[in-house]
Amino acid sequence: MADGKERAMEEILLPKQRDNKASSTSMDSFFHEVKNVGFLAAPMVAVTLSQFLLQMITMMMVGHLSALALSSTAMAVSISGVTGFSVILGLSSALETLCGQAYGAQQYHKLGIQTYTAIFCIILICIPLSLSWIFLEKLLIFLGQDPLISREAGKFIVWLIPALFAYAFLQPLVRYFQAQSLVIPMVVCSCITLCFHIPFCWFMVYKSGLSNLGGALAMSVSNWLNVILLALFMILSPKCEKTRGVISMELFRGIREFFGLAIPSAVMVCLEWWSFELLILLSGLLPNPELETSVLSVCLNTIATLYSIPYGVGAAGSTRVSNELGAGNPQAARRATGAVIFLAIVETSILSTTLFALRHVFGYTFSNEKDVVAYVASMAPLVCISVMLDSIQGVLSGIARGCGWQHIGAYVNLGAFYLCGIPVAAILAFWVQLRGRGLWIGIQIGACVQTMLLAFITSRINWEEQAIKAGERLSVHEGSYSEVHGFI
């Protein structure tokens, strides 16, 4: 009788125990994935930040020469970002899908070929871009800009042309290493480059007699140094033996596939980048444009610097998602998505809280003018909201790149910023008379729409279908791929 009661109690309790065990296993798997993403994200943040600091350090050193040097350099750097570096960054993002999924599927030979294809294609794009830079001075004067500033900006951007071609090598190489989670070599090479750039830029700006043009040359040389270090590691390291492949005619066969993802990737990146540059142009039309432009520049530089954190987390998420989809593990890709979003929420909570607490201080890092610092402090709550939105959309964009639906991200950015954000910003700034705050509120409304749309799309992802599409992209027959991985 007692045995019967014990068996009955076991039948009642065992399902609960199994549920608790399954729940515990699920949570363990989730936090294990959080750990994996975190170990990948932290070095990617360091790489992104160090590359951004090359530009920031150059601007800081040139800014101590003269007002003309600073204004012309700022104009040249802004235009080079809009017409060159943003395009290359967007084009190379296609490799986050191609290389990441190929590595997950253990098709290691494809990584090197896809990287060489990307470098070849991007170099071709750089040729017309560099030609447009040569005629920048005449274009600026034609558009009514100050002739003296236009002349200096035109000279500076011409000296940046070598950096443009270096970027064409650098960004595909970064994606090549990122797809394999080989992040430590990138951190080491980036840190060496940054340590070299600081004294070299100082010498070229202040001692060589080249003045602000020395800063452009320093950026070019430093970017090429980074490329050479990464290329040497790729060639010499046994860790890259399976994936580096050989340069052959096969790289031409991947051109169509590359551009199929690269063009929407570039549109996705550029539409967002250009919207913030347009914000600066609109601020110049406001009353007291010097104050408005200065404050918006401080705010944009702040969020651009801080964006290296969610961008690194997003890059880690892109790598984990693309690897798992390429390996035919849709549930692991889903878990990686949850982990990267969790990290983004934690990161943005800490970051935005810290920034708000320092709202009366961080304006001094860019200016000693009390009016500017006070204006920046009043803008701090809006900047904190921007940081939160950037953190979420940064990782969601990374997930989009990992899945390979950059074209959807391009449509989202077009609608969010150009059909919503920019028009609302113009109305609030000029009609409602909110001026700089109106511009910022408007662009953040666009960012909010972007984040909500990306979040909705991510929540509706059919991960099994994405894994099948990854298999198709890797030239695996859909039926056999599904049978192998147990989807049907």
LOPA-945280 format. One record per residue (C-alpha): residue number from 1; residue in three letters; x, y, z. Coordinates in pm, whole numbers. Layout:
REM LOPA-945280
{pt NUM,'ALA',{X,Y,Z}} ...
REM end
This chain:
REM LOPA-945280
{pt 1,'MET',{0,0,0}} {pt 2,'ALA',{277,235,93}} {pt 3,'ASP',{462,146,-228}} {pt 4,'GLY',{153,231,-428}} {pt 5,'LYS',{123,571,-262}} {pt 6,'GLU',{491,644,-325}} {pt 7,'ARG',{456,555,-693}} {pt 8,'ALA',{150,779,-718}} {pt 9,'MET',{335,1068,-558}} {pt 10,'GLU',{628,1015,-798}} {pt 11,'GLU',{394,1028,-1098}} {pt 12,'ILE',{259,1359,-972}} {pt 13,'LEU',{596,1513,-885}} {pt 14,'LEU',{816,1387,-1171}} {pt 15,'PRO',{655,1606,-1442}} {pt 16,'LYS',{718,1912,-1224}} {pt 17,'GLN',{1073,1800,-1165}} {pt 18,'ARG',{1121,1748,-1539}} {pt 19,'ASP',{976,2094,-1607}} {pt 20,'ASN',{1206,2252,-1349}} {pt 21,'LYS',{1503,2065,-1494}} {pt 22,'ALA',{1415,2174,-1848}} {pt 23,'SER',{1368,2533,-1731}} {pt 24,'SER',{1702,2522,-1550}} {pt 25,'THR',{1873,2380,-1859}} {pt 26,'SER',{1715,2646,-2077}} {pt 27,'MET',{1830,2927,-1848}} {pt 28,'ASP',{2179,2777,-1829}} {pt 29,'SER',{2193,2767,-2210}} {pt 30,'PHE',{2072,3126,-2231}} {pt 31,'PHE',{2331,3264,-1989}} {pt 32,'HIS',{2600,3051,-2151}} {pt 33,'GLU',{2509,3223,-2479}} {pt 34,'VAL',{2515,3563,-2304}} {pt 35,'LYS',{2869,3479,-2190}} {pt 36,'ASN',{2971,3378,-2545}} {pt 37,'VAL',{2828,3696,-2696}} {pt 38,'GLY',{2987,3909,-2424}} {pt 39,'PHE',{3335,3763,-2482}} {pt 40,'LEU',{3294,3835,-2853}} {pt 41,'ALA',{3135,4178,-2811}} {pt 42,'ALA',{3392,4334,-2575}} {pt 43,'PRO',{3685,4303,-2822}} {pt 44,'MET',{3463,4420,-3110}} {pt 45,'VAL',{3379,4734,-2908}} {pt 46,'ALA',{3753,4795,-2859}} {pt 47,'VAL',{3818,4750,-3234}} {pt 48,'THR',{3536,4983,-3336}} {pt 49,'LEU',{3631,5249,-3081}} {pt 50,'SER',{4000,5244,-3171}} {pt 51,'GLN',{3919,5291,-3541}} {pt 52,'PHE',{3688,5581,-3457}} {pt 53,'LEU',{3955,5739,-3236}} {pt 54,'LEU',{4192,5776,-3532}} {pt 55,'GLN',{3956,6038,-3670}} {pt 56,'MET',{3883,6197,-3333}} {pt 57,'ILE',{4252,6234,-3242}} {pt 58,'THR',{4327,6389,-3580}} {pt 59,'MET',{4042,6639,-3535}} {pt 60,'MET',{4161,6730,-3186}} {pt 61,'MET',{4519,6797,-3301}} {pt 62,'VAL',{4417,6993,-3609}} {pt 63,'GLY',{4169,7194,-3399}} {pt 64,'HIS',{4457,7354,-3208}} {pt 65,'LEU',{4608,7501,-3525}} {pt 66,'SER',{4348,7761,-3624}} {pt 67,'ALA',{3976,7811,-3672}} {pt 68,'LEU',{4020,7775,-4048}} {pt 69,'ALA',{4206,7445,-4011}} {pt 70,'LEU',{3938,7309,-3778}} {pt 71,'SER',{3639,7416,-3987}} {pt 72,'SER',{3789,7297,-4318}} {pt 73,'THR',{3900,6966,-4166}} {pt 74,'ALA',{3560,6911,-4004}} {pt 75,'MET',{3392,6975,-4340}} {pt 76,'ALA',{3629,6740,-4524}} {pt 77,'VAL',{3593,6462,-4265}} {pt 78,'SER',{3214,6495,-4272}} {pt 79,'ILE',{3198,6481,-4651}} {pt 80,'SER',{3446,6191,-4666}} {pt 81,'GLY',{3223,5999,-4426}} {pt 82,'VAL',{2908,6066,-4625}} {pt 83,'THR',{3051,6002,-4972}} {pt 84,'GLY',{3316,5740,-4897}} {pt 85,'PHE',{3365,5567,-4565}} {pt 86,'SER',{2995,5507,-4499}} {pt 87,'VAL',{2960,5348,-4844}} {pt 88,'ILE',{3254,5113,-4784}} {pt 89,'LEU',{3130,5024,-4436}} {pt 90,'GLY',{2788,4939,-4577}} {pt 91,'LEU',{2922,4737,-4871}} {pt 92,'SER',{3154,4530,-4651}} {pt 93,'SER',{2864,4448,-4415}} {pt 94,'ALA',{2748,4194,-4673}} {pt 95,'LEU',{3034,3973,-4553}} {pt 96,'GLU',{2873,3946,-4211}} {pt 97,'THR',{2609,3735,-4383}} {pt 98,'LEU',{2824,3556,-4641}} {pt 99,'CYS',{3134,3478,-4434}} {pt 100,'GLY',{2944,3421,-4110}} {pt 101,'GLN',{2707,3164,-4261}} {pt 102,'ALA',{2984,2995,-4462}} {pt 103,'TYR',{3192,2954,-4147}} {pt 104,'GLY',{2894,2811,-3958}} {pt 105,'ALA',{2841,2557,-4239}} {pt 106,'GLN',{3213,2465,-4220}} {pt 107,'GLN',{3265,2576,-4579}} {pt 108,'TYR',{3590,2733,-4472}} {pt 109,'HIS',{3737,2777,-4820}} {pt 110,'LYS',{3460,3025,-4903}} {pt 111,'LEU',{3568,3283,-4644}} {pt 112,'GLY',{3889,3379,-4817}} {pt 113,'ILE',{3730,3384,-5163}} {pt 114,'GLN',{3437,3599,-5045}} {pt 115,'THR',{3679,3839,-4874}} {pt 116,'TYR',{3890,3875,-5188}} {pt 117,'THR',{3574,3927,-5395}} {pt 118,'ALA',{3462,4202,-5157}} {pt 119,'ILE',{3799,4378,-5167}} {pt 120,'PHE',{3805,4369,-5547}} {pt 121,'CYS',{3448,4502,-5578}} {pt 122,'ILE',{3496,4777,-5320}} {pt 123,'ILE',{3819,4895,-5482}} {pt 124,'LEU',{3626,4935,-5808}} {pt 125,'ILE',{3371,5149,-5621}} {pt 126,'CYS',{3652,5356,-5467}} {pt 127,'ILE',{3775,5475,-5806}} {pt 128,'PRO',{3475,5700,-5889}} {pt 129,'LEU',{3448,5800,-5522}} {pt 130,'SER',{3808,5922,-5517}} {pt 131,'LEU',{3755,6111,-5844}} {pt 132,'SER',{3463,6296,-5686}} {pt 133,'TRP',{3689,6388,-5393}} {pt 134,'ILE',{3941,6547,-5632}} {pt 135,'PHE',{3678,6795,-5752}} {pt 136,'LEU',{3537,6867,-5403}} {pt 137,'GLU',{3680,7221,-5387}} {pt 138,'LYS',{3504,7329,-5708}} {pt 139,'LEU',{3181,7161,-5597}} {pt 140,'LEU',{3177,7341,-5261}} {pt 141,'ILE',{3243,7678,-5420}} {pt 142,'PHE',{2966,7608,-5674}} {pt 143,'LEU',{2730,7536,-5381}} {pt 144,'GLY',{2810,7875,-5228}} {pt 145,'GLN',{3050,7770,-4952}} {pt 146,'ASP',{3329,7997,-4834}} {pt 147,'PRO',{3611,7979,-5095}} {pt 148,'LEU',{3892,7968,-4836}} {pt 149,'ILE',{3731,7686,-4636}} {pt 150,'SER',{3642,7505,-4958}} {pt 151,'ARG',{4002,7522,-5080}} {pt 152,'GLU',{4144,7383,-4755}} {pt 153,'ALA',{3874,7113,-4733}} {pt 154,'GLY',{3947,7013,-5093}} {pt 155,'LYS',{4319,6975,-5019}} {pt 156,'PHE',{4253,6774,-4702}} {pt 157,'ILE',{4017,6526,-4867}} {pt 158,'VAL',{4260,6465,-5155}} {pt 159,'TRP',{4521,6360,-4899}} {pt 160,'LEU',{4259,6125,-4751}} {pt 161,'ILE',{4224,5927,-5077}} {pt 162,'PRO',{4489,5669,-4968}} {pt 163,'ALA',{4284,5615,-4650}} {pt 164,'LEU',{3977,5544,-4865}} {pt 165,'PHE',{4157,5261,-5047}} {pt 166,'ALA',{4300,5135,-4716}} {pt 167,'TYR',{3942,5120,-4584}} {pt 168,'ALA',{3849,4908,-4887}} {pt 169,'PHE',{4094,4644,-4760}} {pt 170,'LEU',{4041,4699,-4388}} {pt 171,'GLN',{3664,4652,-4357}} {pt 172,'PRO',{3646,4319,-4549}} {pt 173,'LEU',{3940,4190,-4344}} {pt 174,'VAL',{3762,4289,-4023}} {pt 175,'ARG',{3455,4091,-4137}} {pt 176,'TYR',{3675,3795,-4230}} {pt 177,'PHE',{3818,3775,-3877}} {pt 178,'GLN',{3484,3860,-3716}} {pt 179,'ALA',{3308,3567,-3886}} {pt 180,'GLN',{3557,3329,-3725}} {pt 181,'SER',{3541,3501,-3384}} {pt 182,'LEU',{3913,3581,-3420}} {pt 183,'VAL',{3872,3910,-3237}} {pt 184,'ILE',{4193,3925,-3035}} {pt 185,'PRO',{4417,3974,-3344}} {pt 186,'MET',{4194,4265,-3447}} {pt 187,'VAL',{4221,4421,-3101}} {pt 188,'VAL',{4600,4389,-3100}} {pt 189,'CYS',{4637,4533,-3451}} {pt 190,'SER',{4396,4820,-3375}} {pt 191,'CYS',{4576,4908,-3052}} {pt 192,'ILE',{4916,4902,-3223}} {pt 193,'THR',{4776,5128,-3495}} {pt 194,'LEU',{4629,5370,-3241}} {pt 195,'CYS',{4951,5385,-3040}} {pt 196,'PHE',{5141,5457,-3363}} {pt 197,'HIS',{4890,5717,-3482}} {pt 198,'ILE',{4906,5946,-3177}} {pt 199,'PRO',{5277,6043,-3198}} {pt 200,'PHE',{5285,6017,-3579}} {pt 201,'CYS',{4986,6248,-3618}} {pt 202,'TRP',{5138,6495,-3369}} {pt 203,'PHE',{5462,6500,-3571}} {pt 204,'MET',{5286,6538,-3907}} {pt 205,'VAL',{5056,6818,-3784}} {pt 206,'TYR',{5300,7024,-3576}} {pt 207,'LYS',{5653,6938,-3693}} {pt 208,'SER',{5644,6836,-4058}} {pt 209,'GLY',{5523,7169,-4191}} {pt 210,'LEU',{5216,7008,-4350}} {pt 211,'SER',{4981,7155,-4089}} {pt 212,'ASN',{4628,7011,-4120}} {pt 213,'LEU',{4726,6814,-4431}} {pt 214,'GLY',{4963,6620,-4208}} {pt 215,'GLY',{4658,6495,-4019}} {pt 216,'ALA',{4509,6356,-4340}} {pt 217,'LEU',{4837,6186,-4428}} {pt 218,'ALA',{4861,6042,-4074}} {pt 219,'MET',{4512,5892,-4105}} {pt 220,'SER',{4604,5737,-4440}} {pt 221,'VAL',{4930,5587,-4313}} {pt 222,'SER',{4769,5456,-3992}} {pt 223,'ASN',{4486,5286,-4179}} {pt 224,'TRP',{4734,5119,-4412}} {pt 225,'LEU',{4937,5003,-4111}} {pt 226,'ASN',{4626,4835,-3971}} {pt 227,'VAL',{4563,4667,-4308}} {pt 228,'ILE',{4920,4538,-4330}} {pt 229,'LEU',{4912,4396,-3976}} {pt 230,'LEU',{4583,4214,-4034}} {pt 231,'ALA',{4695,4086,-4374}} {pt 232,'LEU',{5019,3951,-4226}} {pt 233,'PHE',{4826,3769,-3955}} {pt 234,'MET',{4591,3626,-4216}} {pt 235,'ILE',{4884,3503,-4428}} {pt 236,'LEU',{5111,3373,-4151}} {pt 237,'SER',{4879,3248,-3876}} {pt 238,'PRO',{4790,2876,-3871}} {pt 239,'LYS',{4446,2980,-3739}} {pt 240,'CYS',{4365,3115,-4086}} {pt 241,'GLU',{4508,2819,-4277}} {pt 242,'LYS',{4169,2666,-4360}} {pt 243,'THR',{3994,2990,-4441}} {pt 244,'ARG',{4237,3218,-4624}} {pt 245,'GLY',{4221,3026,-4954}} {pt 246,'VAL',{4404,3152,-5260}} {pt 247,'ILE',{4341,3442,-5494}} {pt 248,'SER',{4207,3289,-5815}} {pt 249,'MET',{3953,3342,-6090}} {pt 250,'GLU',{3691,3203,-5851}} {pt 251,'LEU',{3661,3542,-5685}} {pt 252,'PHE',{3492,3678,-6000}} {pt 253,'ARG',{3214,3419,-5975}} {pt 254,'GLY',{3102,3567,-5643}} {pt 255,'ILE',{3065,3926,-5765}} {pt 256,'ARG',{2691,3898,-5835}} {pt 257,'GLU',{2621,3732,-5500}} {pt 258,'PHE',{2828,3995,-5318}} {pt 259,'PHE',{2656,4293,-5477}} {pt 260,'GLY',{2317,4131,-5417}} {pt 261,'LEU',{2375,4178,-5045}} {pt 262,'ALA',{2626,4464,-5052}} {pt 263,'ILE',{2404,4721,-5225}} {pt 264,'PRO',{2114,4692,-4976}} {pt 265,'SER',{2372,4681,-4694}} {pt 266,'ALA',{2523,5008,-4815}} {pt 267,'VAL',{2180,5167,-4854}} {pt 268,'MET',{2085,5053,-4504}} {pt 269,'VAL',{2399,5207,-4347}} {pt 270,'CYS',{2413,5522,-4560}} {pt 271,'LEU',{2049,5623,-4517}} {pt 272,'GLU',{2092,5635,-4140}} {pt 273,'TRP',{2437,5799,-4154}} {pt 274,'TRP',{2323,6066,-4401}} {pt 275,'SER',{2015,6156,-4195}} {pt 276,'PHE',{2234,6276,-3907}} {pt 277,'GLU',{2460,6470,-4142}} {pt 278,'LEU',{2149,6636,-4285}} {pt 279,'LEU',{2061,6737,-3930}} {pt 280,'ILE',{2385,6941,-3909}} {pt 281,'LEU',{2305,7114,-4240}} {pt 282,'LEU',{1957,7207,-4117}} {pt 283,'SER',{2102,7347,-3794}} {pt 284,'GLY',{2300,7596,-4001}} {pt 285,'LEU',{1970,7752,-4117}} {pt 286,'LEU',{1853,7827,-3762}} {pt 287,'PRO',{1891,8161,-3578}} {pt 288,'ASN',{2228,8176,-3400}} {pt 289,'PRO',{2359,7892,-3620}} {pt 290,'GLU',{2702,7890,-3453}} {pt 291,'LEU',{2552,7790,-3116}} {pt 292,'GLU',{2299,7547,-3263}} {pt 293,'THR',{2556,7375,-3486}} {pt 294,'SER',{2810,7353,-3203}} {pt 295,'VAL',{2562,7193,-2963}} {pt 296,'LEU',{2431,6946,-3218}} {pt 297,'SER',{2789,6858,-3312}} {pt 298,'VAL',{2870,6788,-2946}} {pt 299,'CYS',{2559,6570,-2912}} {pt 300,'LEU',{2629,6383,-3236}} {pt 301,'ASN',{2994,6326,-3147}} {pt 302,'THR',{2885,6194,-2808}} {pt 303,'ILE',{2639,5940,-2943}} {pt 304,'ALA',{2874,5851,-3231}} {pt 305,'THR',{3148,5765,-2980}} {pt 306,'LEU',{2911,5573,-2753}} {pt 307,'TYR',{2762,5392,-3054}} {pt 308,'SER',{3083,5188,-3077}} {pt 309,'ILE',{2949,4985,-2782}} {pt 310,'PRO',{2614,4872,-2930}} {pt 311,'TYR',{2780,4837,-3270}} {pt 312,'GLY',{3031,4594,-3117}} {pt 313,'VAL',{2752,4403,-2944}} {pt 314,'GLY',{2555,4400,-3270}} {pt 315,'ALA',{2860,4270,-3458}} {pt 316,'ALA',{2891,3990,-3203}} {pt 317,'GLY',{2521,3912,-3244}} {pt 318,'SER',{2558,3913,-3623}} {pt 319,'THR',{2844,3665,-3598}} {pt 320,'ARG',{2665,3428,-3361}} {pt 321,'VAL',{2338,3438,-3559}} {pt 322,'SER',{2505,3391,-3899}} {pt 323,'ASN',{2727,3108,-3768}} {pt 324,'GLU',{2433,2920,-3621}} {pt 325,'LEU',{2213,2969,-3927}} {pt 326,'GLY',{2494,2848,-4151}} {pt 327,'ALA',{2535,2544,-3925}} {pt 328,'GLY',{2161,2473,-3950}} {pt 329,'ASN',{2088,2547,-3582}} {pt 330,'PRO',{1783,2777,-3587}} {pt 331,'GLN',{1710,2744,-3215}} {pt 332,'ALA',{2067,2840,-3129}} {pt 333,'ALA',{2030,3145,-3355}} {pt 334,'ARG',{1710,3237,-3169}} {pt 335,'ARG',{1890,3200,-2837}} {pt 336,'ALA',{2179,3417,-2959}} {pt 337,'THR',{1927,3686,-3056}} {pt 338,'GLY',{1776,3683,-2707}} {pt 339,'ALA',{2121,3699,-2549}} {pt 340,'VAL',{2238,3995,-2756}} {pt 341,'ILE',{1917,4190,-2686}} {pt 342,'PHE',{1959,4119,-2313}} {pt 343,'LEU',{2314,4255,-2325}} {pt 344,'ALA',{2195,4562,-2514}} {pt 345,'ILE',{1935,4639,-2247}} {pt 346,'VAL',{2191,4603,-1967}} {pt 347,'GLU',{2449,4811,-2154}} {pt 348,'THR',{2213,5096,-2243}} {pt 349,'SER',{2075,5113,-1888}} {pt 350,'ILE',{2423,5167,-1746}} {pt 351,'LEU',{2533,5402,-2024}} {pt 352,'SER',{2229,5630,-2030}} {pt 353,'THR',{2219,5655,-1649}} {pt 354,'THR',{2587,5752,-1636}} {pt 355,'LEU',{2548,6005,-1915}} {pt 356,'PHE',{2250,6170,-1745}} {pt 357,'ALA',{2439,6191,-1415}} {pt 358,'LEU',{2726,6368,-1596}} {pt 359,'ARG',{2502,6598,-1802}} {pt 360,'HIS',{2654,6914,-1653}} {pt 361,'VAL',{3010,6795,-1718}} {pt 362,'PHE',{3043,6618,-2053}} {pt 363,'GLY',{2986,6937,-2253}} {pt 364,'TYR',{3326,7065,-2131}} {pt 365,'THR',{3501,6783,-2319}} {pt 366,'PHE',{3418,6967,-2642}} {pt 367,'SER',{3390,7333,-2545}} {pt 368,'ASN',{3468,7583,-2269}} {pt 369,'GLU',{3184,7815,-2372}} {pt 370,'LYS',{2926,7830,-2090}} {pt 371,'ASP',{2637,7880,-2331}} {pt 372,'VAL',{2733,7563,-2518}} {pt 373,'VAL',{2779,7361,-2197}} {pt 374,'ALA',{2443,7479,-2056}} {pt 375,'TYR',{2267,7402,-2385}} {pt 376,'VAL',{2427,7056,-2393}} {pt 377,'ALA',{2309,6990,-2035}} {pt 378,'SER',{1952,7082,-2133}} {pt 379,'MET',{1979,6842,-2429}} {pt 380,'ALA',{2110,6558,-2210}} {pt 381,'PRO',{1772,6384,-2153}} {pt 382,'LEU',{1718,6372,-2530}} {pt 383,'VAL',{2072,6244,-2581}} {pt 384,'CYS',{2009,5969,-2322}} {pt 385,'ILE',{1699,5862,-2514}} {pt 386,'SER',{1912,5856,-2829}} {pt 387,'VAL',{2167,5632,-2658}} {pt 388,'MET',{1891,5388,-2557}} {pt 389,'LEU',{1741,5377,-2906}} {pt 390,'ASP',{2085,5341,-3068}} {pt 391,'SER',{2171,5050,-2840}} {pt 392,'ILE',{1859,4855,-2930}} {pt 393,'GLN',{1860,4930,-3301}} {pt 394,'GLY',{2236,4866,-3319}} {pt 395,'VAL',{2197,4505,-3209}} {pt 396,'LEU',{1878,4457,-3412}} {pt 397,'SER',{2064,4577,-3722}} {pt 398,'GLY',{2337,4325,-3641}} {pt 399,'ILE',{2079,4048,-3628}} {pt 400,'ALA',{1943,4167,-3964}} {pt 401,'ARG',{2292,4142,-4116}} {pt 402,'GLY',{2339,3797,-3968}} {pt 403,'CYS',{2014,3678,-4126}} {pt 404,'GLY',{2086,3843,-4459}} {pt 405,'TRP',{1782,4069,-4486}} {pt 406,'GLN',{1965,4397,-4528}} {pt 407,'HIS',{1714,4495,-4797}} {pt 408,'ILE',{1441,4503,-4530}} {pt 409,'GLY',{1666,4720,-4312}} {pt 410,'ALA',{1713,4958,-4604}} {pt 411,'TYR',{1336,5002,-4644}} {pt 412,'VAL',{1299,5050,-4267}} {pt 413,'ASN',{1565,5324,-4260}} {pt 414,'LEU',{1418,5497,-4564}} {pt 415,'GLY',{1073,5513,-4411}} {pt 416,'ALA',{1183,5587,-4054}} {pt 417,'PHE',{1422,5873,-4127}} {pt 418,'TYR',{1317,6027,-4459}} {pt 419,'LEU',{940,5983,-4448}} {pt 420,'CYS',{910,6044,-4073}} {pt 421,'GLY',{1219,6170,-3884}} {pt 422,'ILE',{1356,6445,-4110}} {pt 423,'PRO',{1016,6600,-4200}} {pt 424,'VAL',{911,6604,-3832}} {pt 425,'ALA',{1249,6754,-3737}} {pt 426,'ALA',{1206,7035,-3990}} {pt 427,'ILE',{850,7108,-3871}} {pt 428,'LEU',{948,7117,-3502}} {pt 429,'ALA',{1261,7326,-3563}} {pt 430,'PHE',{1128,7589,-3804}} {pt 431,'TRP',{750,7595,-3770}} {pt 432,'VAL',{705,7511,-3398}} {pt 433,'GLN',{1023,7714,-3326}} {pt 434,'LEU',{1190,7448,-3109}} {pt 435,'ARG',{1513,7509,-3304}} {pt 436,'GLY',{1794,7263,-3219}} {pt 437,'ARG',{1576,7067,-2977}} {pt 438,'GLY',{1316,7030,-3249}} {pt 439,'LEU',{1573,6889,-3491}} {pt 440,'TRP',{1691,6642,-3230}} {pt 441,'ILE',{1339,6538,-3127}} {pt 442,'GLY',{1245,6485,-3490}} {pt 443,'ILE',{1542,6266,-3573}} {pt 444,'GLN',{1484,6065,-3256}} {pt 445,'ILE',{1123,6008,-3354}} {pt 446,'GLY',{1264,5860,-3673}} {pt 447,'ALA',{1505,5647,-3468}} {pt 448,'CYS',{1215,5532,-3249}} {pt 449,'VAL',{1016,5427,-3555}} {pt 450,'GLN',{1324,5248,-3688}} {pt 451,'THR',{1374,5060,-3360}} {pt 452,'MET',{1008,4958,-3333}} {pt 453,'LEU',{998,4832,-3691}} {pt 454,'LEU',{1319,4634,-3650}} {pt 455,'ALA',{1193,4492,-3319}} {pt 456,'PHE',{863,4386,-3480}} {pt 457,'ILE',{1043,4223,-3775}} {pt 458,'THR',{1286,4043,-3544}} {pt 459,'SER',{1000,3912,-3329}} {pt 460,'ARG',{837,3764,-3641}} {pt 461,'ILE',{1145,3581,-3769}} {pt 462,'ASN',{1086,3218,-3866}} {pt 463,'TRP',{1426,3080,-3765}} {pt 464,'GLU',{1380,2745,-3939}} {pt 465,'GLU',{1305,2929,-4263}} {pt 466,'GLN',{1610,3153,-4215}} {pt 467,'ALA',{1831,2845,-4170}} {pt 468,'ILE',{1694,2696,-4493}} {pt 469,'LYS',{1761,3023,-4676}} {pt 470,'ALA',{2116,3022,-4539}} {pt 471,'GLY',{2155,2672,-4683}} {pt 472,'GLU',{2028,2791,-5020}} {pt 473,'ARG',{2270,3082,-5008}} {pt 474,'LEU',{2551,2835,-4947}} {pt 475,'SER',{2450,2647,-5264}} {pt 476,'VAL',{2295,2355,-5075}} {pt 477,'HIS',{1978,2208,-5226}} {pt 478,'GLU',{1679,2309,-5011}} {pt 479,'GLY',{1532,1961,-4980}} {pt 480,'SER',{1852,1781,-4887}} {pt 481,'TYR',{1951,2059,-4649}} {pt 482,'SER',{1618,2038,-4471}} {pt 483,'GLU',{1638,1662,-4440}} {pt 484,'VAL',{1994,1670,-4309}} {pt 485,'HIS',{1909,1922,-4036}} {pt 486,'GLY',{1574,1771,-3943}} {pt 487,'PHE',{1336,2052,-4050}} {pt 488,'ILE',{1103,1811,-4239}} 
REM end
